[in-house]
Amino acid sequence: MSSWAERVHRRAADFGSVVTSCGHPGSSTPAYPYRLEKVKFGIPLEEVCKNDNIPGPLLVLILKLNKESPNRRDVFRAPGHQGAMKKLIHFLQAGRLVNVDNYSVYTIASVLKKFLRKIPNGVFGRTGENELFAIIELESETEQTERLHK
């Protein structure tokens, strides 16, 4: 993971802090990198999120949704613009800088849905899914909560 993404994960409380943490103070590299880490679609989540960190560009999309989607209706139901989706996915896969203000919330939500859909065996995996179904079968609510937290 790039040092930029590590700094973003350490200090990202909201979208504003992600944007302001792009600079590299005290570094000989340019203030704004031209390439970020690449977001890979269709590979297991463990490989995408190495060291338990979400890739920086994907985190920016999630934070943008977190900021703007509560004010909109049916964000995950309405489709995004197909051309803009292809362009955004291409930029994410190539590791290019993306100005998320140029994309609608619906387009960003559609790209995130596509990313999640392409994860092999789902977000939880087969064993995690079976574990969730086993937890549902438990009768005690406190035991269910305890097992979920593990």
C-alpha positions as CSV (number, residue, x, y, z in Angstrom):
1,M,0.0,0.0,0.0
2,S,1.3,3.4,-0.8
3,S,2.3,5.8,1.9
4,W,-0.6,8.1,0.8
5,A,-3.2,5.4,1.5
6,E,-1.6,4.6,4.9
7,R,-1.9,8.3,5.9
8,V,-5.5,8.4,4.6
9,H,-6.4,5.3,6.7
10,R,-4.8,6.7,9.8
11,R,-6.5,10.1,9.6
12,A,-9.7,9.6,7.6
13,A,-12.6,10.7,9.7
14,D,-14.5,12.2,6.8
15,F,-14.1,13.1,3.1
16,G,-12.4,16.5,3.9
17,S,-9.6,14.8,5.7
18,V,-9.0,12.4,2.8
19,V,-8.7,15.3,0.4
20,T,-6.4,17.3,2.7
21,S,-4.1,14.4,3.4
22,C,-3.1,14.1,-0.3
23,G,0.0,16.3,0.3
24,H,3.4,14.9,1.1
25,P,5.0,17.4,3.6
26,G,8.7,17.0,4.0
27,S,9.1,14.7,1.0
28,S,11.0,15.2,-2.2
29,T,8.1,13.7,-4.2
30,P,5.5,16.0,-5.8
31,A,2.8,17.4,-3.6
32,Y,0.1,15.5,-5.5
33,P,0.9,12.0,-6.9
34,Y,-0.2,11.3,-10.4
35,R,-0.7,7.6,-9.7
36,L,-2.4,5.9,-6.8
37,E,-2.7,2.3,-5.9
38,K,-4.8,0.4,-8.3
39,V,-8.3,-1.0,-7.4
40,K,-8.6,-4.5,-8.6
41,F,-12.0,-5.9,-9.5
42,G,-12.8,-9.6,-9.4
43,I,-10.2,-10.7,-6.9
44,P,-10.7,-11.9,-3.3
45,L,-11.2,-9.2,-0.6
46,E,-8.1,-10.4,1.3
47,E,-5.9,-9.4,-1.7
48,V,-7.7,-6.1,-2.3
49,C,-7.5,-5.0,1.3
50,K,-4.0,-6.0,2.2
51,N,-3.0,-5.2,5.9
52,D,-6.7,-4.8,6.6
53,N,-6.8,-1.4,4.7
54,I,-9.2,-0.4,2.0
55,P,-7.4,1.0,-1.1
56,G,-7.3,4.8,-1.0
57,P,-9.4,5.5,-4.1
58,L,-12.1,3.1,-3.0
59,L,-12.1,4.7,0.4
60,V,-12.7,8.1,-1.2
61,L,-15.7,6.7,-3.1
62,I,-17.1,5.3,0.1
63,L,-16.6,8.6,2.0
64,K,-18.3,10.5,-0.8
65,L,-21.3,8.2,-0.6
66,N,-21.3,8.5,3.2
67,K,-21.4,12.3,2.9
68,E,-24.0,12.7,0.1
69,S,-26.2,9.6,0.0
70,P,-28.3,10.4,3.2
71,N,-29.8,13.3,1.3
72,R,-30.8,11.3,-1.7
73,R,-33.4,8.7,-2.3
74,D,-32.8,5.2,-3.6
75,V,-29.0,5.7,-4.1
76,F,-28.3,1.9,-4.4
77,R,-31.5,1.2,-6.5
78,A,-31.2,3.9,-9.2
79,P,-28.6,3.0,-11.9
80,G,-25.6,5.3,-12.5
81,H,-24.7,6.6,-15.9
82,Q,-23.1,3.7,-17.9
83,G,-20.5,5.8,-19.7
84,A,-19.4,7.5,-16.5
85,M,-19.3,4.1,-14.7
86,K,-17.0,2.6,-17.3
87,K,-14.7,5.7,-17.2
88,L,-14.6,5.7,-13.4
89,I,-13.8,1.9,-13.3
90,H,-11.1,2.4,-15.8
91,F,-9.5,5.2,-13.8
92,L,-9.7,3.1,-10.6
93,Q,-8.1,0.1,-12.3
94,A,-5.4,2.2,-13.8
95,G,-4.5,4.0,-10.6
96,R,-5.2,7.4,-12.0
97,L,-6.4,10.4,-9.9
98,V,-10.2,10.8,-9.9
99,N,-12.1,13.9,-9.1
100,V,-15.2,12.4,-7.5
101,D,-17.1,15.7,-7.7
102,N,-17.5,15.0,-11.5
103,Y,-19.5,11.9,-10.8
104,S,-23.0,11.6,-9.4
105,V,-23.8,9.7,-6.2
106,Y,-25.7,7.1,-8.3
107,T,-22.7,6.4,-10.5
108,I,-20.4,6.0,-7.5
109,A,-22.9,3.7,-5.9
110,S,-23.2,1.6,-9.0
111,V,-19.4,1.3,-9.2
112,L,-19.2,0.2,-5.6
113,K,-22.0,-2.3,-6.2
114,K,-20.1,-3.7,-9.2
115,F,-16.9,-4.0,-7.1
116,L,-18.7,-5.9,-4.4
117,R,-20.6,-8.1,-6.9
118,K,-17.3,-9.2,-8.5
119,I,-15.7,-10.4,-5.3
120,P,-15.4,-14.2,-5.7
121,N,-17.5,-16.1,-3.2
122,G,-19.0,-12.9,-1.8
123,V,-17.9,-10.5,0.9
124,F,-18.1,-13.1,3.7
125,G,-16.9,-16.1,1.7
126,R,-18.5,-19.5,2.0
127,T,-17.3,-20.2,5.5
128,G,-18.3,-16.8,6.8
129,E,-21.7,-17.2,5.3
130,N,-22.2,-20.6,6.9
131,E,-21.1,-19.1,10.2
132,L,-23.7,-16.3,9.9
133,F,-26.4,-18.9,9.2
134,A,-25.3,-20.9,12.2
135,I,-25.5,-17.8,14.4
136,I,-29.0,-17.1,13.3
137,E,-30.1,-20.5,14.4
138,L,-28.9,-19.8,18.0
139,E,-31.8,-19.2,20.4
140,S,-30.1,-16.8,22.9
141,E,-29.7,-13.2,21.7
142,T,-26.7,-12.6,23.9
143,E,-25.0,-15.6,22.5
144,Q,-25.8,-14.4,19.0
145,T,-24.3,-11.0,19.7
146,E,-21.2,-12.6,21.3
147,R,-20.5,-14.8,18.3
148,L,-21.1,-12.0,15.9
149,H,-18.5,-9.9,17.7
150,K,-15.9,-12.7,17.3
